[in-house]
Amino acid sequence: MSGLISALGIAGSIIIMLLILTVLVVVHEWGHYIAARIFGVKVNEFAIFMGPKIFSRKGKKTGTVFSVRCLPLGGFCAMEGEETTEDSDSAFCNKPRWQRTIILLAGVFMNILLAIVIMTVIFMVDGYVTSRVSSVSGYMPASLMDIRENDKIVEINSYDIHNMLDFELSRFVSDGSNEITVEKHDGSEEIFDVSQKVNITDSEDKNAGSLVTSVYRIDGDKKTHVGEHTVKWTDDMREITLQQDDGSKTVYLFTRISEDAPDYNMVITEYDTSGNEIGRQEGVTRDEYVADYPAHISNNNFYYGFSFTYNKGNIFKTIGNAFLYNVSLVKSVFCSLKWLITGKIGMDAMTGPIGLTSAVNDVVTADASVGLRIGALFEMGALISANLAAFNVLPIPGLDGGKLIFVIIEFIRRGKKVPPEKEAIVSLIFLALLILFSLFVAGNDIFRIIRS
């Protein structure tokens, strides 16, 4: 099985990507179909894929044509009166506003529901990450904040933290200073301001560098300096200093023993408030993090020195965490759009089906067990499903959110509708713009793959 998956190559990855997108679009359109049938709206056709028909069958009771088309791209649910004015009571345009709203949002709901179901299954098998601390390093900034096991990271930079995805999102928007709210194990809350300055080339050695992390405790308008965490490194040495505000400090000196493994001689020296040495420990340690310190600093602005708890809970906790994870996914979509508009991120950060296919290929060809690769593909499916839901509620004509805008306009105009034909024209214009934008993103994906 493993050899078969690896042998699929890029062609197999394209097939897998098309299958994932088709399932997600069909689930989305099925939501519209179910809601339409509940409210008595006639569905003229429910199609899987696009283009010319290769198979169709008409339902005897509903009159709906169920078809499969030749281009393996998405699908649609064509309702009577959706784009034209009809006199029939079964036409979408003649249904009450609240019913049309539910029908329009049903597809989004189904995508969110599918993502929650997928993540619930994954969390039941593998467990899930919470925002509660499981372990703390003794020589990292978390020690200055006195973070301990079972403490909870509540908020970073005004972003609620429920899982690792929230943590990464909050850290991404950092501009050099993070405000962290910690719920202590005794139930109290403390707020810290953590700022870092990195100097990668502060010596003649191009692989040398230094980092200073300043930690402040915030109590209302009062800001108290707690201490500094300083790191200096070269190829063969790491020196980490925890300097308390009262003048006491602990210095960790790691000297590399082996070039082939992260083996270090470690010397821990403690000093009192007057600078006198009061204790020393020596030994040998193997620490992957210390070995990769420069890489961590260059890739991540903040690395605090604590890890989150990995849990396997009962079905209710699992569903709850799957729901929170999908809230985080949707939030990340809207944040990304905001950052794109404000220029915080560039167009290179955007990806489309081609870029996703490349990501699928990375998963398919990864040096991992079949189970892990399948799990990663399902998790990617949940991510895309949540993205599809978030994208569809945007107020852009042609999308469900854009159609909902016309319902809101009708409400504001006290029942005076925008003619479906005019709505369809506006939607077609914006759909054409979306297609052009998609082509631009596709080109960007291709250039990114070529450069890599």
Buried (B, 14 or more C-beta within 10 A) or exposed (E): EEEEBBEBEEEBBBBBBBBBBBBBBBBBBBBBBBBBBEBEBBBEBBBBBBEEEEEEEEEEEEEBBBBBBEEBBBBBBBBBBBBEEBEEEBBBBBBEBEBBBBBBBBBBBBBBBBBBBBBBBBBBEBBBBBBBBBEBBEBBBBBBBBBBEEBBBBBBBEBBBBBBBBBEBBBBBBEEBBBBBBBBBEEEEBBBBBBBEBEBEEEEEEEBBBBBBBBBBBEEEEEEEBBBBBBBBBEEBBBBBBBBBEEBBBBBBBEBBEEEEBBBBBBBBBBEEEEEEEEEEEEEBEBEBBBEBBEBBEEEBBBBBBBBBEBEBEEEBBBBBBBBBBBBBBBBBEBBBEBBEEEBBEEEEBBBBBBBBBBBBEBBBEEEEEEEBBBBBBBBBBBBBBBBBBBBBBEBBBBBBBBBBBBEEBEEEEEEBBEBEEBBEBBEEBBEEBEEEEEEBBEBBBEBEEEE
